[in-house]
């Protein structure tokens, strides 16, 4: 935050006696990005890369569903998805959402979202995308909005692999028509 910017986010307080951090009276936990990255790295070393990716994605997916419940009253139409998700993600320190696009092709719905500054690509270098939790958050949020399970969720570009942004693509299967 710069000296000119104004923080309009939630009020954060501390109850030192209990050792709690509170956001508008609700208990939350906080930790540094590097601490969370270490947690993820440790999980990968314990259970293996593919299983860790699946667990992280599923954790993110649940976070996305819960985040939707907290923010769905701000959605007036599908056009609000990118803006509201940006507010949710930015408030939590998970980066910023940029372009949000929807395409219908052969009846299938494909949503693409650009995100900058994710905690998983922050100061990291990798040969493969690393933002599995964010990929899950985006998919879970959109699943809640559209009321159906995603067919696929892919991180097409990742800042940790050298891209300027992370790009997530979530595809929903064609809706079947009653016969």
Secondary structure, 3 states (H helix, E strand, C coil): CCCCCCCCCCCEEEECCCCEEEECCEEECCCCHHHHHHHHHHHHHHHCHHHHHHHHHHHHHHHHHHHHHHHHHHCCCHHHHHHHHHHHHHHCCCCEEEEEEEEEECCEEEEEEEEECCCCCCCCCCCCCCCHHHHHHHHHHHHHHHCCCCCEEEEEECHHHCCCCEEEEEEECCCCCCC
